[in-house]
Amino acid sequence: MADKITQVEDMSRPFTVEITDDAMACADSWLSIPRGALLECDPSQEADHGDAVVARLPGSGGMVVRELATDGGAWRLLAPNPAYPPIALDGPSAVVARVMVVITRRSIK
C-alpha cells in the first residue's frame, strides 16, 4: 500500500509529513526511512537523482515518499523495500518537494 500524504494544506511552502508505511524502510539501503519518521520537505528545492522526494502518483492524485531515479530521461520512484515496485513518472512536474530532514524516534535503553 502506498504512503498517502493528505494532511498538507499548502504545498507551496515547506511542510512536514509522517511516513505511515514501510516502503522506505530497508536495512540494506543507504536511504532507509522507518515508519513513523517525520520528514521536513521543501518544494522550493530542486530534486536530483537519488534524493528522497514527495511525488504525485500518476492517475490517482495521491502522493508518496520515494527515492527519485532519473536515468536516461526516464523518471521513476524507487522504494528501498523490495516489496514495493518502481513507479514510472511523467516527468519532473510530478515531484512536489525534496525531503530535506528526516527525524526518527528511537528508544534509549
RODREN-307127 format. One record per residue (C-alpha): residue number from 1; x, y, z. Coordinates in steps of 0.25 Angstrom, whole numbers, plus 5000, padded with zeros to 4 digits. Example, Ala and Ser with C-alpha at 12.3 -4.5 7.8 and 13.67 -1.06 7.14 Angstrom:
REM residues 2
<atom seq="1" east="5049" north="4982" up="5031"/>
<atom seq="2" east="5055" north="4996" up="5029"/>
This chain:
REM residues 109
<atom seq="1" east="5000" north="5000" up="5000"/>
<atom seq="2" east="5005" north="5014" up="4997"/>
<atom seq="3" east="5008" north="5024" up="5007"/>
<atom seq="4" east="4997" north="5034" up="5005"/>
<atom seq="5" east="5000" north="5049" up="5009"/>
<atom seq="6" east="4987" north="5056" up="5011"/>
<atom seq="7" east="4989" north="5066" up="5023"/>
<atom seq="8" east="4997" north="5076" up="5015"/>
<atom seq="9" east="4989" north="5089" up="5012"/>
<atom seq="10" east="4999" north="5098" up="5006"/>
<atom seq="11" east="5009" north="5091" up="4996"/>
<atom seq="12" east="5016" north="5104" up="4992"/>
<atom seq="13" east="5023" north="5105" up="5006"/>
<atom seq="14" east="5032" north="5095" up="5014"/>
<atom seq="15" east="5024" north="5085" up="5021"/>
<atom seq="16" east="5025" north="5073" up="5030"/>
<atom seq="17" east="5019" north="5059" up="5027"/>
<atom seq="18" east="5020" north="5046" up="5035"/>
<atom seq="19" east="5023" north="5032" up="5028"/>
<atom seq="20" east="5012" north="5023" up="5030"/>
<atom seq="21" east="5017" north="5011" up="5022"/>
<atom seq="22" east="5029" north="5003" up="5021"/>
<atom seq="23" east="5033" north="5005" up="5006"/>
<atom seq="24" east="5045" north="5014" up="5010"/>
<atom seq="25" east="5050" north="5004" up="5021"/>
<atom seq="26" east="5061" north="4994" up="5017"/>
<atom seq="27" east="5073" north="4991" up="5026"/>
<atom seq="28" east="5081" north="4988" up="5013"/>
<atom seq="29" east="5079" north="5002" up="5007"/>
<atom seq="30" east="5087" north="5015" up="5010"/>
<atom seq="31" east="5073" north="5022" up="5009"/>
<atom seq="32" east="5065" north="5015" up="5019"/>
<atom seq="33" east="5054" north="5023" up="5026"/>
<atom seq="34" east="5045" north="5016" up="5036"/>
<atom seq="35" east="5030" north="5016" up="5038"/>
<atom seq="36" east="5027" north="5028" up="5048"/>
<atom seq="37" east="5039" north="5037" up="5043"/>
<atom seq="38" east="5035" north="5051" up="5041"/>
<atom seq="39" east="5040" north="5058" up="5028"/>
<atom seq="40" east="5043" north="5073" up="5026"/>
<atom seq="41" east="5040" north="5075" up="5012"/>
<atom seq="42" east="5043" north="5087" up="5003"/>
<atom seq="43" east="5036" north="5090" up="4990"/>
<atom seq="44" east="5046" north="5101" up="4986"/>
<atom seq="45" east="5058" north="5091" up="4986"/>
<atom seq="46" east="5061" north="5084" up="4973"/>
<atom seq="47" east="5061" north="5069" up="4974"/>
<atom seq="48" east="5072" north="5061" up="4967"/>
<atom seq="49" east="5075" north="5047" up="4964"/>
<atom seq="50" east="5076" north="5039" up="4978"/>
<atom seq="51" east="5068" north="5049" up="4986"/>
<atom seq="52" east="5056" north="5045" up="4995"/>
<atom seq="53" east="5044" north="5053" up="4989"/>
<atom seq="54" east="5029" north="5055" up="4991"/>
<atom seq="55" east="5023" north="5052" up="4978"/>
<atom seq="56" east="5009" north="5051" up="4972"/>
<atom seq="57" east="5005" north="5037" up="4967"/>
<atom seq="58" east="5001" north="5036" up="4952"/>
<atom seq="59" east="4986" north="5036" up="4950"/>
<atom seq="60" east="4982" north="5035" up="4965"/>
<atom seq="61" east="4985" north="5049" up="4971"/>
<atom seq="62" east="4991" north="5042" up="4983"/>
<atom seq="63" east="5005" north="5045" up="4988"/>
<atom seq="64" east="5016" north="5036" up="4993"/>
<atom seq="65" east="5031" north="5038" up="4998"/>
<atom seq="66" east="5041" north="5030" up="4990"/>
<atom seq="67" east="5055" north="5031" up="4984"/>
<atom seq="68" east="5056" north="5039" up="4971"/>
<atom seq="69" east="5062" north="5032" up="4959"/>
<atom seq="70" east="5065" north="5040" up="4947"/>
<atom seq="71" east="5073" north="5030" up="4938"/>
<atom seq="72" east="5073" north="5033" up="4923"/>
<atom seq="73" east="5062" north="5043" up="4923"/>
<atom seq="74" east="5052" north="5033" up="4930"/>
<atom seq="75" east="5047" north="5038" up="4943"/>
<atom seq="76" east="5043" north="5027" up="4953"/>
<atom seq="77" east="5041" north="5026" up="4968"/>
<atom seq="78" east="5048" north="5015" up="4976"/>
<atom seq="79" east="5045" north="5009" up="4989"/>
<atom seq="80" east="5057" north="5003" up="4997"/>
<atom seq="81" east="5048" north="4992" up="5002"/>
<atom seq="82" east="5047" north="4982" up="4990"/>
<atom seq="83" east="5033" north="4978" up="4993"/>
<atom seq="84" east="5029" north="4992" up="4986"/>
<atom seq="85" east="5031" north="4992" up="4971"/>
<atom seq="86" east="5036" north="5005" up="4964"/>
<atom seq="87" east="5026" north="5015" up="4960"/>
<atom seq="88" east="5028" north="5022" up="4946"/>
<atom seq="89" east="5026" north="5037" up="4946"/>
<atom seq="90" east="5022" north="5046" up="4934"/>
<atom seq="91" east="5034" north="5055" up="4937"/>
<atom seq="92" east="5039" north="5066" up="4947"/>
<atom seq="93" east="5025" north="5072" up="4949"/>
<atom seq="94" east="5021" north="5060" up="4958"/>
<atom seq="95" east="5031" north="5064" up="4968"/>
<atom seq="96" east="5025" north="5072" up="4979"/>
<atom seq="97" east="5036" north="5074" up="4989"/>
<atom seq="98" east="5050" north="5069" up="4993"/>
<atom seq="99" east="5052" north="5063" up="5006"/>
<atom seq="100" east="5062" north="5072" up="5014"/>
<atom seq="101" east="5062" north="5066" up="5028"/>
<atom seq="102" east="5058" north="5052" up="5034"/>
<atom seq="103" east="5054" north="5051" up="5049"/>
<atom seq="104" east="5053" north="5038" up="5055"/>
<atom seq="105" east="5049" north="5033" up="5068"/>
<atom seq="106" east="5058" north="5023" up="5075"/>
<atom seq="107" east="5057" north="5017" up="5089"/>
<atom seq="108" east="5069" north="5019" up="5098"/>
<atom seq="109" east="5071" north="5007" up="5107"/>
